[in-house]
Amino acid sequence: MRVHSVPGLALDNYQRAVRTVLSHHLITRTYPDRIALPLVRRWATELREDLQEAFGYRLEVTETTARLHPVVDRLDATRPARTAADRVFDRRRYALVALVLAALGRAGDQVTLSELADAVTSEAGRVVGVDLDTERSADRDAFVDAVSWLATRGAISLADGDAGGWARDPESGEALYDIDPSIVAALFRPPRPVQHLGGAAGLLADPPRDGADRARRARRALVERPVVYGAPAEQDVPDARSIADVALLTGLTAERRAEGVALIDTSGRLSDLRFPSTGTVAQVALLLAGEIADRVLDPDGDPLPRAAATMDRTADLVAALDTAVPMGGVFETLSDEHEFEADPDDDAAESHLYPVVSDDWLAETVESVVRSYGRTFAAQWQADADGLRRAALTVLERLTLIVPVDGGVAALPALARYRGVVVTVRERSAAPDLFEPARTEDLS
């Protein structure tokens, strides 16, 4: 790989470029920031070769964009698109992003928000299960969320007006956007023609054909998953050479144990979820991780039940996504049917038995945490222990530290690194009294 020939003094800069491309598949003059595109363009040749050789990813770099085309081995529900207010995209918003992109591709250099809404409304009426009625406030909000998502990435830029004003009252509000055709084209570049897909499984990579393909798949797993567990039949366990190459390429620290391997991102520039982190949910997740690890390793506790845990939920996600595929019209006539079949080796890889803590134990533990530290929590969580427990467990599941099972959660091996969590509560000093009584002195 070309990384081996990068001079030592420039290696950190090159690794930063690799992390930027892996964490942001689309890079523009302003997204994710103004220094990202010049950094990637400087190393464009080396990046193309290394990303292709290591992961099978294709990188396209132009004067205005850098677009990474990854290879998808598993579907992942833990990294959804989010609105500017950090709300997760729903099905309607995803559909609107696609329809807005299609409308922008046929527009000129500028478009008003109302014109864009009219074009999307017309197209949405031709798709079963999708509609846009600008008379409804909820529809306008969803449409503005889709437009804002594209604006953040530079596909369009606000030239005049206010999208929020249009969302509140389309009769009196308006917004004018400049369109960047190169970014619009770069955003919608599926690896295969979507109209030829019979379902979501068609977006997945083909099975490995040889040892080189299997090695690339294992290296992809290393950078795409928080942990790669080393089950006996697991195909995606990288060997020592692959681990060393990926660590050198990304600048991350490889932590390899008998149970598996993980890349530790001390830079904080590759991970989409930092942990440990600040905020009530992240802090409770850390406390809960420590409590679960202590319970699993408690030599005096009752033996915990064990259960098999399925970490790859691709089959379930494919089935769920396929319920939204409009099978009428062009999709029905052009689609090449592609049935998704789970790899039997993947089932074998997930067949280990892991210790399970029950839902009741989790509820009691979180309530105990709230009683002990609740005064330091954000106000919204102080009276919602159940919601806080669900949010904290979601964080641990995203990190592949636990897996939900019937009646509780299974503790995975990487959870043990958080045992023995120590809590330090910082008491805030009392605010000074701005209206202290005036001092009096006895002059007698």
HELIX and SHEET records of a PDB file:
HELIX    1   1 ARG A    2  SER A    5  5                                   4    
HELIX    2   2 GLY A    8  SER A   23  1                                  16    
HELIX    3   3 ALA A   36  ARG A   42  1                                   7    
HELIX    4   4 ALA A   44  PHE A   55  1                                  12    
HELIX    5   5 ARG A   91  ARG A  106  1                                  16    
HELIX    6   6 LEU A  113  ALA A  124  1                                  12    
HELIX    7   7 SER A  137  THR A  152  1                                  16    
HELIX    8   8 ALA A  163  ARG A  168  1                                   6    
HELIX    9   9 PRO A  181  LEU A  187  1                                   7    
HELIX   10  10 VAL A  194  HIS A  196  5                                   3    
HELIX   11  11 ALA A  200  LEU A  203  5                                   4    
HELIX   12  12 GLY A  211  GLU A  224  1                                  14    
HELIX   13  13 ALA A  240  THR A  250  1                                  11    
HELIX   14  14 THR A  280  LEU A  297  1                                  18    
HELIX   15  15 THR A  314  ASP A  322  1                                   9    
HELIX   16  16 VAL A  330  LEU A  334  1                                   5    
HELIX   17  17 PRO A  344  ALA A  349  1                                   6    
HELIX   18  18 ASP A  359  TYR A  373  1                                  15    
HELIX   19  19 GLY A  374  THR A  376  5                                   3    
HELIX   20  20 ALA A  379  GLN A  382  1                                   4    
HELIX   21  21 ALA A  385  ARG A  398  1                                  14    
HELIX   22  22 PRO A  413  TYR A  418  5                                   6    
SHEET    1   A 3 LEU A  26  THR A  28  0                                        
SHEET    2   A 3 THR A  65  HIS A  69 -1                                        
SHEET    3   A 3 ARG A  58  VAL A  61 -1                                        
SHEET    1   B 3 GLN A 110  THR A 112  0                                        
SHEET    2   B 3 ALA A 175  ILE A 179 -1                                        
SHEET    3   B 3 ILE A 156  GLY A 161 -1                                        
SHEET    1   C 3 VAL A 228  TYR A 229  0                                        
SHEET    2   C 3 GLY A 260  ILE A 264 -1                                        
SHEET    3   C 3 THR A 253  ARG A 257 -1                                        
SHEET    1   D 4 ARG A 306  ALA A 308  0                                        
SHEET    2   D 4 LEU A 353  SER A 358 -1                                        
SHEET    3   D 4 GLY A 408  ALA A 411 -1                                        
SHEET    4   D 4 ILE A 402  VAL A 405 -1                                        
END                                                                             
